[in-house]
Amino acid sequence: MRYALSLCAALIAGPVVAQDPTLFYPPDGCTAELTVQSRSCSLSNIYTCKADQPGENWRVEFDVDGPFFISKIDYETQWLESYDLFPTSREVLVQPADDPASLTELLETGADAYDFVQRGDSGPVRVVGYDRLTGEKVVIDGEPLLVTEFNARHETTDGIVLEVTGSEYVSVRHRRFFAGTYQGDGVNGAYEIDKTPVDFIYPGEPGFFSKTPLYDCEASLARYVPTAKGYDQ
């Protein structure tokens, strides 16, 4: 948690002197791993930290106005904690989950059901759904990916139910989901969005750990898509 808090402080304070203002810098003790440029004016920077458990990693998502979302997942892609930055709020996974999300099960059997609770500032939200491999394989910018379909239902203690369906991409190499296409109802009503990856950028390549998304930014609604299971853990 201290890495997320220090990162939030750094993002609010702005770039450190002598650092390139066009680049994102992870907190001390953390290592930049991968940048993903996606459709709908979305950019994700992924990094790992020495103090975390093996297989855990962080993601900071940017749109045209800057960073707006931070999340941490584990080896099985469970969403351990996440932070919305506007306004700032935090959600954590309640453990043990009734049916934890398991990337291992998805890869071994072709499907994975889940049933877990995320506790946030406004109370707990139960998330019930599944991920399923479609059998389709694609290569995007040289990155081999498996195509999934999913359905996720989000239930609050107030009786509010939000359902999201769509398709995502799984990387066996990185043991994580990458966003795809989504349909559902959010806080601003019904929506459809395409956040399919376009570029995978590694250390030493131009654009690595940039803060500037490149695609579809002239009409982006990226910041207003609700963050939930099913959205590129």
N, C-alpha and C positions, 0 to 999 in steps of 0.2 A: 504493500500500500504506500510506503514512503516514496517509492519511485514515481507512482502516479501523482502524489501530492507535490513532489519536487518538480515534476514535469509540468503540472498545471501552473505552478508559480512561475516557471521559466517562460511558458507560453504567454502568460499574462504580462510579464515584465518586459518581454521583447528580447531581441538578439543580444548576446554577450559581445562586448568589445572585442575586436580582432576576429570575430567569426563572420563567415560569409552570410549576409542577411537573406540570401535567396535559398539557403539550405536549412534543414531541420537537424537539430543536434539532440540525441537522446540523453537522458540523465547520466551523471557520473556512475561508472561501474556497469554500464550497458553498452552493447555493441550493435551497430547498424547492420541489418542483414539484407533487406530487400525493399525495393520501391515498386509499387504497382500503380500505373496510370490506367484509369478506367473510364468508361462512358459516363454520361451525366455529371461531368465536371467533378469527378471523384479521384482522389489520390490517397494511397495508403502507404505509410512508412512502417516497416516491421522491424522490431529489435528484440534482443534478449538481454537479460541482466544476470550477473554472477550470483546474486543473492537468491534468485528464484530456483525452483525445482527443475530438474532436467525435463525438457520438452515444453516448458512454459515460455510464452512469448507475448509481447505487447504489440499493439497496432494503434497508430494515430492517424485519423482520417481528416483530410483537408477538402474544402471546397474553395470556390473563388474568393471567399472572404477570410479564409484561414482555417486553422484547426477547429474542429467542433466535436470530436468524439475520440475517446481512448478506451481500449478494451484489452483484457488479459485472458488468454486461453491456456489450457494445459495440453498434455500429449494426446488426449482423447478429444480435443476441441471443445471441452466444457468451457462455458463462458464464466470464468471465476469472478471477475469484477469488471465493471464498465463505468465510464464517466461521460455524461453529457456536459458540455462546457457552456451552453447558452440556453437557459441558465444552468449553473453548475449543479449537478446531482450525481449520486453514486448508487449503483446497484451491485449486490453481491449474490453469489450462488449459495443457497441454503443446502448444507450438506449434512448427512448423506441424502442424495436425491432418490425419489421413489424408483425412477428408471433413468439413470444417467445417460447422457449422450455419449456415444462410443464410436469413434472413427474406426477403431479396429473391427467392431462388429459390422459396420457398413462395408468395409473393404473385404471382409471374409465371407459375408453372407449375401451382400447386395442390398441390404436394408437395415435400418436402425430406427427403432421407436424410442421416444424419450418422454419423460414426465418429471419436471423439476420445478422448483420455485426460486425466483429471484426476488430478493428483498431490497427495496429502495426507499428513498425519502418519503414517497407517498404510499408506502405499504407494500405487501407482497403481491407478486404476480405469478400465477401458475402457468407454465408453458407446456403444452401437450402437442405432440406431433410426430412426424417421421421424416427421414431422408431415405431416398431410394436411388440406386444407380440405374440409369436408363440403358446401359450397355454401350452408349455412344462414347467415343474417345475423340478428342480434338487436340490440336496443337495451336497455341496462340503465342506469337512472338518466340517460337522455339520451345515453349513450355508445354510438356504433355499433361493433359488434364482429363479427368473423368467427369462426365455430365451427370448431374443428379436432378431429381424432382423432389419437391418437399411440400409439406403442409404444416403450418404451425398455428395453434390456437392459444391466445393469451387471455387469461381470465383473472380479473381483479376481485377483491373481496366485496366490492360494490356491485358486482354482477355485470360489469362491463366485459364484453367478449369481442376481441379483435382477431380476425383470421387472415393469415397471409399464405399465399400459394406462389409457386414459381419454380425456377430452375437455377442451380448454382453449379460451380465447378470445384472439383476436389483435386488437390495436388498430393500425390503419394510422397513425393520428395520432401515437401514442406509440411506435410501432415496438417493441412488446414484447408478450409473452404475459401473460395473466392466468389465474390458476388456475381449474380447473373441478372435474370429478369424477374420482377415481382409484381404481383397484383394483390390488392387488399384494401382495407379501410384503416385509415390512420386518424390522428388528431385533427387533420384538416380535410377529412373526407376520403372518398375513394381515390385510388391512384394506381398508375402503372408506371414502372420505371425500369430502365435498362442500365445496369452498372457493370456490364461485361468488361473484363480486363482487355486492355489493348497492348500495353507495354509492360514487360517484366525487366526491371533494371537492377543490376548487381553492382557491388563495390568496384569502383574504377571506371564505370561506364557513365557517359554524359546523362545528367538528370538524376543520378542516384541521391536519394534523400533530399530531393527538391521539396519546396513547399507550394509549388504552383501546378495545379491540375491543368491539363491541356485540351481535353476533349469535351465538346458540347457545353462549354461554359457560357455561351451567349444566352442560353435559356435554361440555366440549371435550377433544379429544385432539390438538389442533393441534401441540403441542410435540413429540409423539412420532412424527410422520410423517417418514420419512427425507427429507432434502433431496437432490435429484438432478435431472438433466435431465428435464423433464416436469413440474417443480413450479414454475410461475410464475417464470421467470427474472427 
